[in-house]
Amino acid sequence: MLGYLLPIILACLVGILAQKTGLCMVRGVQELLAKRPGFLATILCCGFWFWLVTPYSIDDSVSLAMNRHSVSTPFILGGLLFGLGAAINKGCSISTITKLSKGHYHMFATVGGWLIGWCLLASIPTDLNYTPLAPITSPSVTVIVVLFVLVAIIMFRIPPQRRPILLGIILFGVIASILTYQVPEWSPSQLFKDISAASIHGETEKWPPLQRYLILVGLVFGMSISAKKRLSVQEFELRPSQVIVHLIAGIIMGIGASLALGGNDSQLLIALPSFSPAGAITIFCMIAGITCGILIRKAIQHFTDKATDTDQ
């Protein structure tokens, strides 16, 4: 019984930390553009704590779930699309659910868009090229050194007022890594991936078991109870244009995640620590897509403000 409940409890803790730290790749890229790379660097290292909190050599059931692939066009295109959609959405996979748990109910449109995007691509007959690589079952010494260097930089180079957030992200990575070892497919994007495979392709063996749905419930519950302020239904103002924008953003993110075999949560917590070349290029392209989306948003805002000033 404890073995069944433990992943749900861990997901709740992950949700609490995600809410408290404001974990989001879009925010990380914004900080990077503001010449504060520490937030994004800490996020990128989240999954690698897997190798320090789990046995030195992992078993076959875990190594099979931690798929590695060589670089190919779908990963590049998928990463760019997901990043662009995340920038439009102003939130990645985890932060979308975080905002939803705080009463930002327009994020339901994003989640609906994810499912549409996943299922849309899954329903179209395509010949996509994915070349699997042999799994790695032990960590690299380099990774261990990098993690300890990261902690040292945070403790000795980062201003004291910023340390709690970065250390909170590290704790998020540690607990999420333990959860990954318990249930490798726990992430929201992996859940949507399996749902689309089961419903569109008829792969009935891919239907997620009840525990994985409960893990998502635990994640949302943790985010909800740790929110400093949550909008009530009465306070929330629904704007049709807002719903349309987030639906489109969600569809773009869903298509991108489907092409790349997972959203940024899967890439950070599974693909990167698996030393997957495809995972690395996907994350790089996600960052590039987010950067482009942010710059486009700023350009549109600047043009709008300038047009408003001219009219006045």
N, C-alpha and C positions, 0 to 999 in steps of 0.2 A: 504493500500500500504506500509506504513512504517513497519507494522508488518511482511510483506513478505520480505522486504529488510533488516531489522535489522539483522537477522541471517547471511546474506551474508556479511554485514559490519563487524559483530563480527568475522566471519571467516577470513576476511582480516586482522584484528588486531591480531588474533591468529597467522596467518602466519608471520606477521611482527615480533612478539615476538619470535616465534620459530626460525626464521632466526637469529635474533640479539643475542639470548642467546646460539645458538648452541645446542638446546634441543635434546637430544638423550640418550636412555637408554644404548646403547653400550658405549658411552662416560662416562655415569654415572658409569658403572661397571669398566671401565678403571681407573676412578678417585678413586673408592673404593679400587681397588687393589693397587693404589698408596697411600693408607691411607688418602684419602681426601673424606670422605663419604658425605659431605654436599650437593654436586651436586645431587647425587642419592637420598638422603633423601628428598630434595626439590621437585624432580620430583615425588616421590612416594606420596607426600602430595597434588599434583596438584588437583586431583578430589575432595578432601574433602572440598575445598573452596565452593563447591556447597551449603553446609548447612549454610554458612554465607552470601551468596549473593542472596539466594532465600527465599521465604516465609518459615516460621518455619515448616509448615505442607504442604506437596506437594499434588497435586490433583491426581486423579486416572489415568489420561492419562500419567502422568510422572512416577508414581510409577510402572505402568505395563511395561514401557519400561526399567526400571532399574531392570532387572531380577536378582534374587538371586538363587544360586544353592548350593547344598551340594557338598562336594569333591568327585570326582570319577576319575577313570583312564584316561579318555579322556582329562581332564583338566591338569593332571600331564604330560602326554605324549605330549599334544599340547604345553604346556609352554616350555618344554625342546626342542622340535623341533623348535618352533618359535625363541627361544633364540639362538640356534645353527645356524639357518639360518641367523639371524640378525648379528651374529658375522662374518660369512662368507661374508655377504653383507657389513659389516662395517657400518651398519645403521639400525635403527628400522623403524617403519611405517612412522612417521612424518619426521624423518631425511632423509629418502629415497626421499620423495617429496621435501624436502628442497634442497637436492643436485641436484635433477633434475631441480629445478627452477634456479639453479646457472649455468646451462649449462653442467652438468655431465650427458650427454644423455644416457650413458650406463645404467643408472638407469631405463630406459624404460624396460630393460630386467627384472629387479626385479619386476616392476609393472606387466608385462606380466606373470611372474612366479607366482605372487600372484593369479592372475585370474585362471591360470592353476591349481594351488594347491587347491584353493577353489572348482573349478568345478570338479576336479579329485576326491576329496573325496566325494563331493555331488553326483557324478554319480555312486559311488560304493555302492551296498546294504550292509549296516552295521547295527548292532544292538547296538547302543551306549546308554549308561545309563546316563541320565541327570535327577536329582531329583530336581525339583523347590522348593523353599522355599517362605514363605509369604514375601511380600515386607515390607520394613521399611519406614515410612512416616515422621519420625522426627529424628533429629540428636542426637548423643550421646554427653553428656557434656565432656567426655574424649577427643573426637575429637577436640572440640573447644579449650580445654586447650592445646592439642598438637600443634595446629596451632599457637597459641599465643606464646608458648614456642619456636617453630621453628623460628618465626620472632625475638624473643628476642635473640636467639643464633646467628642468622645472624647479627643482629645489634651490638652485644656486644662481640662475640667470634670469628667471622669470620674476617680475615684480610680485611681492607678497599678496597683493589684492587679487591677482589673477590665478594664484596657485590652487585655491580650492576647486575651481571649475575644472582645471586640467587634471588634477588628481582625482576628481570625481569621474572624469572620462576614462581615466586609467582603471578605476574600480569598476566602471561599466564594462570595460573590455575584459577584465578578469572574470566577472560573474557571467557575462555573455559567453565567454570561452568555455566555462564550466558547463553552461547550458548547451553549447554546441557539441561538447563531448557526450552529453546525455542524450540529446535529440538533435542530430546534425541538420535536420530540415526544419528547424523551429521558426525560422524567420518568416515574416509576413509575405515577402515576395515568393518564397519557396512554396508557401501554402497556396497562393494564387496560381503558381505554375502547375502544381499537381492537380488543382481543381480544373484548370483549363484542359490539361491532358486527359483527365478522366471524362469530362463532360463533352469535349469536342472530338477527341480521338477515340473515345470509347475504351480507354485503358482503365478498366474498373479497378485493377490492382493499385492504381495511383490515388484512389480516393483517400484523403487523409484520415487517420483514425481520430477518435473523439479527443484524445489527449492533445493533439496539435491545435484543435479549436480552443480547448481550455487554456492552452498556453497563450494564445492570442488574447483571450479574455483576461488572463492574469496580467499580461502586459498592459492592456488598457486600464485595468483596475489600478495597477501601480501608478500609472500616469495620472489617473483621476484623483487619487487620494493625496498626491504630492503637489498638485497644482496650487499655486499661491492664490489665484483668483480664477473662478470658473464662471463663465457667462450662463445665466439662466435662460430658459427657453423664451421667457418674456423679454429679456434684454436683447436677445439675438435679432438682428434685422436681416432678413433674406432679400438679396437683390438678384434679379434674374441674370443680369450681366455678369455678376460674380460667379454664379453657378455655371454659366456657359464657359467662362474662362477656365475655371478649375476642372470642369469636365474635359475640355480640350487638352489641358495640361496633363490630366490623368491618363487620357488615351495615348498621348505621346510617350508618357513615362511607361505605360503598359507595353506598348509596342517595343520600346527600347529595351525594357527588361526582358521581354520575351526573346528578342534577338540575341541579347547578351547572356541568356540563361540565368537571369536573376537581377534584381535591383541592387542598389548600392549596399543594402544590408547584407545580402548574400555575398556580394563581391568582397566587402570588408571583412566579414566574419568567417567566410569559407574559402573563397577563391584565393585571396591574397595569402592567408596563412598556409594554404596548400601549395604555395609557390607556383601558381598557375600563370604562365606568360599572358594568357588571354585575360585573366583577372586583372593583372597589372595594367595592360593596355586599356581595358574597359574603364578602370578607375581614372586613368589619365584622361581618357576621352570624356568621361563624366565631368571632370573638373573643367576641361576645355569648353564643354557644352554649357555648364553653369556660368562660366565666365562670359561667354558670348551672350547668353540670355540676360545677365545682369547689365552688361554694357548696352544691349539693345533697349532694355527697359529704361536705363538712364537717358539714352538718346531720345526716346519717345517722350519721356517726362520733360526733358529740356526743351524739346520742340513744342510741346503742349504749353509749357509755362511761357515760352517766348511768344506764342500765338495769342495767349491770354493777355499778356502785357501790351501787345500791339493793338488788340481790340479796345483796350481801355484807353 
